[in-house]
């Protein structure tokens, strides 16, 4: 058991992806079970009403940091007309995007233009810059994309912090290939952010295999073990609806995560690990 209280960020990704997910995230924020969410402004179901409902939770008392969830993969569509590459009228699949970034085959000006457009939409619907900026499917860490991502953030939201996905030393396990890849990608990303004077979260946790056997309540304590002050745990709670099923494969596990965060077990585990949620400013 940890003796000193640590304060962390617990961030729900994908706000706006569907009405059910957005409703679930807002409910958890209202109950002070989350203290951050990142908004997918390109999602077809995100609109000014969804933004207003989220913004209202911070009236009087700020309950959650609100971030921009930069999205560059299918099935979502870009906000800019000239974006390339495209796949069936949408962003390319993740695997295609990875191959192109590894080969340095993306156009920097098109990336900057699209990420800037997503930031402008956030500014327009919320009336202010995001508190932080991250990326859907961790695209902010990829070669080329990270340069455009950090450039737009430094110029358009200079007070925002950005998400890095490197684990704390005590959390590093070599058998977790996905987390190990994120550790490696985050090394250069952190260096570039530092050169630009952009703040990052101290450590990251929350990745797991989205399979039928996953038991989120059993996984969550592992995310907390060794996580330092200022660390961030990524999560994906929400309610499943037809809109979500039409565009995303992560469905039932969202309701499992929601149920855990809404349960009495969540605060008990947080207390057992001497962890509290950071107070958004």
PEGITA-V625811 format. One record per residue. N is the residue number from 1. RES is the residue in three letters. SS is DSSP state (helix for helix, strand for strand, loop for the rest). PHI is phi in radians with two decimals (none if undefined). PSI is psi in degrees with one decimal (none if undefined). Layout:
{{N;RES;SS;PHI;PSI} {N;RES;SS;PHI;PSI}}
This chain:
{{1;UNK;loop;none;138.4} {2;UNK;loop;-1.37;138.4} {3;UNK;loop;-1.59;-29.5} {4;UNK;loop;-1.78;134.2} {5;UNK;loop;-1.21;130.8} {6;UNK;strand;-1.92;143.4} {7;UNK;strand;-1.96;129.2} {8;UNK;strand;-2.25;168.4} {9;UNK;strand;-1.74;131.1} {10;UNK;strand;-2.05;102.0} {11;UNK;strand;-1.90;123.4} {12;UNK;strand;-1.53;117.7} {13;UNK;strand;-1.42;164.7} {14;UNK;strand;1.32;22.5} {15;UNK;strand;-1.03;131.7} {16;UNK;loop;1.75;-11.4} {17;UNK;loop;-1.14;-31.4} {18;UNK;loop;-2.79;158.0} {19;UNK;helix;-1.01;-39.3} {20;UNK;helix;-1.15;-42.3} {21;UNK;helix;-1.13;-44.7} {22;UNK;helix;-1.09;-41.0} {23;UNK;helix;-1.08;-44.4} {24;UNK;helix;-1.10;-41.8} {25;UNK;helix;-1.13;-44.0} {26;UNK;helix;-1.09;-39.4} {27;UNK;helix;-1.09;-41.7} {28;UNK;helix;-1.21;-35.9} {29;UNK;helix;-1.13;-43.4} {30;UNK;helix;-1.07;-32.3} {31;UNK;loop;-1.54;4.0} {32;UNK;loop;1.04;40.6} {33;UNK;loop;-1.76;-11.9} {34;UNK;loop;-2.28;153.5} {35;UNK;loop;-2.24;13.2} {36;UNK;strand;-2.82;149.5} {37;UNK;strand;-2.60;145.5} {38;UNK;strand;-1.94;137.1} {39;UNK;strand;-1.79;127.4} {40;UNK;loop;-1.60;90.5} {41;UNK;loop;-1.26;-15.5} {42;UNK;loop;-1.56;-6.4} {43;UNK;loop;-1.10;139.4} {44;UNK;loop;-1.11;-20.7} {45;UNK;loop;-1.77;4.0} {46;UNK;loop;-1.54;133.0} {47;UNK;loop;-2.62;-176.5} {48;UNK;helix;-1.09;-32.6} {49;UNK;helix;-1.15;-41.2} {50;UNK;helix;-1.11;-38.2} {51;UNK;helix;-1.16;-43.1} {52;UNK;helix;-1.12;-40.7} {53;UNK;helix;-1.11;-37.2} {54;UNK;helix;-1.26;-44.4} {55;UNK;helix;-1.04;-35.6} {56;UNK;helix;-1.09;-26.8} {57;UNK;loop;-1.19;-18.2} {58;UNK;loop;-1.74;5.0} {59;UNK;loop;-1.27;130.9} {60;UNK;loop;1.45;-69.4} {61;UNK;loop;-2.05;127.6} {62;UNK;loop;-1.39;114.8} {63;UNK;loop;-1.67;-27.1} {64;UNK;loop;-2.57;141.6} {65;UNK;strand;-1.31;138.6} {66;UNK;strand;-1.98;126.1} {67;UNK;strand;-2.14;167.1} {68;UNK;strand;-1.68;127.4} {69;UNK;strand;-1.76;85.9} {70;UNK;strand;-1.05;128.6} {71;UNK;loop;-2.17;127.3} {72;UNK;loop;-2.39;17.5} {73;UNK;loop;-2.21;157.6} {74;UNK;loop;-1.09;154.3} {75;UNK;loop;-1.60;13.9} {76;UNK;loop;-1.39;155.4} {77;UNK;loop;-1.91;145.4} {78;UNK;loop;-1.22;158.1} {79;UNK;loop;-1.47;-20.4} {80;UNK;loop;-1.77;141.2} {81;UNK;loop;-1.25;-31.6} {82;UNK;loop;-1.56;2.9} {83;UNK;loop;-1.05;142.4} {84;UNK;loop;-2.61;148.6} {85;UNK;loop;-1.42;157.1} {86;UNK;strand;-2.06;158.4} {87;UNK;strand;-2.44;109.8} {88;UNK;loop;0.92;45.4} {89;UNK;loop;1.38;9.7} {90;UNK;strand;-2.37;178.5} {91;UNK;strand;-1.02;158.9} {92;UNK;loop;-1.26;158.3} {93;UNK;loop;-1.06;159.8} {94;UNK;helix;-0.99;-45.3} {95;UNK;helix;-1.07;-40.0} {96;UNK;helix;-1.14;-43.7} {97;UNK;helix;-1.09;-41.5} {98;UNK;helix;-1.04;-45.1} {99;UNK;helix;-1.09;-41.9} {100;UNK;helix;-1.21;-37.7} {101;UNK;helix;-1.21;-38.0} {102;UNK;helix;-1.09;-33.8} {103;UNK;loop;-1.58;2.8} {104;UNK;loop;0.96;47.8} {105;UNK;loop;-1.89;13.6} {106;UNK;loop;-1.63;157.6} {107;UNK;loop;-1.68;117.1} {108;UNK;helix;-1.03;-41.5} {109;UNK;helix;-1.13;-34.6} {110;UNK;helix;-1.24;-37.6} {111;UNK;helix;-1.10;-47.7} {112;UNK;helix;-1.05;-42.2} {113;UNK;helix;-1.10;-44.1} {114;UNK;helix;-1.23;-45.1} {115;UNK;helix;-1.12;-37.5} {116;UNK;helix;-1.11;-39.1} {117;UNK;helix;-1.13;-38.6} {118;UNK;helix;-1.18;-38.6} {119;UNK;helix;-1.13;-41.7} {120;UNK;helix;-1.09;-38.1} {121;UNK;helix;-1.14;-40.3} {122;UNK;helix;-1.03;-47.5} {123;UNK;helix;-1.03;-40.1} {124;UNK;helix;-1.20;-41.9} {125;UNK;helix;-1.45;-28.2} {126;UNK;helix;-1.79;-14.1} {127;UNK;loop;1.29;15.0} {128;UNK;loop;-2.83;167.4} {129;UNK;loop;-1.31;156.5} {130;UNK;loop;-1.21;153.2} {131;UNK;loop;-1.26;-29.7} {132;UNK;strand;-2.67;167.0} {133;UNK;strand;-2.36;133.3} {134;UNK;strand;-2.41;-170.0} {135;UNK;strand;-2.35;138.4} {136;UNK;helix;-1.16;130.6} {137;UNK;helix;1.03;28.1} {138;UNK;helix;1.10;28.4} {139;UNK;helix;-1.12;-21.3} {140;UNK;helix;-1.13;-16.4} {141;UNK;helix;-1.57;-14.5} {142;UNK;loop;-1.24;148.3} {143;UNK;loop;-0.92;149.3} {144;UNK;loop;1.21;-53.4} {145;UNK;helix;-1.06;-40.9} {146;UNK;helix;-1.08;-34.6} {147;UNK;helix;-1.16;-44.6} {148;UNK;helix;-1.17;-41.9} {149;UNK;helix;-1.05;-49.0} {150;UNK;helix;-1.22;-35.2} {151;UNK;helix;-1.09;-47.8} {152;UNK;helix;-1.13;-41.4} {153;UNK;helix;-1.13;-46.0} {154;UNK;helix;-1.06;-36.1} {155;UNK;helix;-1.54;-36.7} {156;UNK;helix;-1.73;-20.8} {157;UNK;loop;-2.52;63.4} {158;UNK;loop;-1.08;-20.6} {159;UNK;loop;-1.61;-4.4} {160;UNK;loop;-1.39;150.7} {161;UNK;strand;-1.73;160.8} {162;UNK;strand;-2.12;155.0} {163;UNK;loop;-1.50;123.4} {164;UNK;loop;-1.84;156.2} {165;UNK;loop;-2.11;29.6} {166;UNK;loop;-1.52;135.2} {167;UNK;loop;-1.36;158.1} {168;UNK;loop;-1.14;152.6} {169;UNK;helix;-0.95;-40.3} {170;UNK;helix;-1.22;-15.9} {171;UNK;helix;-1.68;-4.7} {172;UNK;loop;-1.36;118.8} {173;UNK;loop;-2.20;123.9} {174;UNK;loop;-1.17;-22.0} {175;UNK;loop;-1.32;-15.2} {176;UNK;loop;-1.53;91.0} {177;UNK;helix;-1.14;-37.7} {178;UNK;helix;-1.12;-47.5} {179;UNK;helix;-1.14;-36.8} {180;UNK;helix;-1.12;-40.5} {181;UNK;helix;-1.08;-42.0} {182;UNK;helix;-1.15;-36.2} {183;UNK;helix;-1.00;-47.8} {184;UNK;helix;-1.16;-46.6} {185;UNK;helix;-1.10;-31.2} {186;UNK;helix;-1.29;-20.0} {187;UNK;helix;-1.05;-56.5} {188;UNK;helix;-1.17;-34.5} {189;UNK;helix;-1.07;-44.9} {190;UNK;helix;-1.11;-40.1} {191;UNK;helix;-1.08;-43.2} {192;UNK;helix;-1.16;-39.7} {193;UNK;helix;-1.11;-41.7} {194;UNK;helix;-1.09;-41.9} {195;UNK;helix;-1.07;-31.7} {196;UNK;loop;-1.57;-0.4} {197;UNK;loop;1.31;25.7} {198;UNK;loop;-1.71;132.5} {199;UNK;loop;-1.37;152.5} {200;UNK;strand;-2.31;159.8} {201;UNK;loop;-1.17;147.8} {202;UNK;loop;-1.20;-36.6} {203;UNK;loop;-2.71;169.2} {204;UNK;strand;-2.41;146.2} {205;UNK;strand;-2.68;167.2} {206;UNK;loop;2.17;-5.1} {207;UNK;loop;-1.38;142.4} {208;UNK;loop;-2.83;163.7} {209;UNK;loop;-1.27;121.3} {210;UNK;loop;-1.40;68.5} {211;UNK;loop;-2.00;172.5} {212;UNK;loop;-1.13;-27.8} {213;UNK;loop;-1.45;-7.4} {214;UNK;loop;-1.10;133.2} {215;UNK;loop;-2.14;98.6} {216;UNK;helix;-1.08;-36.9} {217;UNK;helix;-1.08;-30.8} {218;UNK;helix;-1.40;-29.4} {219;UNK;helix;-1.37;-35.3} {220;UNK;helix;-1.00;-44.0} {221;UNK;helix;-1.01;-31.6} {222;UNK;helix;-1.14;-34.3} {223;UNK;helix;-1.14;-31.3} {224;UNK;helix;-1.42;-27.7} {225;UNK;loop;-1.14;116.4} {226;UNK;loop;1.46;-1.4} {227;UNK;loop;-1.31;126.5} {228;UNK;loop;-1.47;173.1} {229;UNK;loop;-0.90;137.9} {230;UNK;loop;1.42;-0.1} {231;UNK;loop;-1.22;162.9} {232;UNK;strand;-2.26;133.1} {233;UNK;strand;-1.92;122.4} {234;UNK;strand;-1.48;140.9} {235;UNK;strand;-2.57;168.7} {236;UNK;loop;-2.42;57.7} {237;UNK;loop;-1.37;160.4} {238;UNK;loop;2.77;175.8} {239;UNK;loop;-1.78;141.0} {240;UNK;loop;-1.43;132.5} {241;UNK;loop;-2.41;176.2} {242;UNK;helix;-1.10;-35.1} {243;UNK;helix;-1.12;-39.5} {244;UNK;helix;-1.18;-46.2} {245;UNK;helix;-1.04;-28.9} {246;UNK;helix;-1.30;-20.9} {247;UNK;helix;-2.25;-5.5} {248;UNK;loop;-2.55;143.7} {249;UNK;loop;-1.52;-15.6} {250;UNK;loop;-1.50;100.5} {251;UNK;loop;-2.13;-80.9} {252;UNK;helix;-1.01;-33.7} {253;UNK;helix;-1.13;-25.0} {254;UNK;helix;-1.12;-41.5} {255;UNK;helix;-1.24;-31.6} {256;UNK;helix;-1.14;-43.4} {257;UNK;helix;-1.12;-43.1} {258;UNK;helix;-1.02;-46.7} {259;UNK;helix;-1.05;-39.3} {260;UNK;helix;-1.16;-48.9} {261;UNK;helix;-1.14;-27.9} {262;UNK;helix;-1.46;-8.9} {263;UNK;loop;-1.53;168.7} {264;UNK;helix;-1.23;-21.3} {265;UNK;helix;-1.14;-33.8} {266;UNK;helix;-1.05;-57.1} {267;UNK;helix;-1.10;-29.5} {268;UNK;helix;-1.15;-42.3} {269;UNK;helix;-1.20;-40.9} {270;UNK;helix;-1.02;-46.3} {271;UNK;helix;-1.14;-39.5} {272;UNK;helix;-1.10;-28.6} {273;UNK;loop;-1.72;7.8} {274;UNK;loop;0.96;47.6} {275;UNK;strand;-2.14;137.2} {276;UNK;strand;-2.24;161.5} {277;UNK;strand;-1.39;136.5} {278;UNK;loop;-1.07;145.3} {279;UNK;loop;-1.52;116.6} {280;UNK;loop;-1.11;141.6} {281;UNK;loop;-1.95;none}}
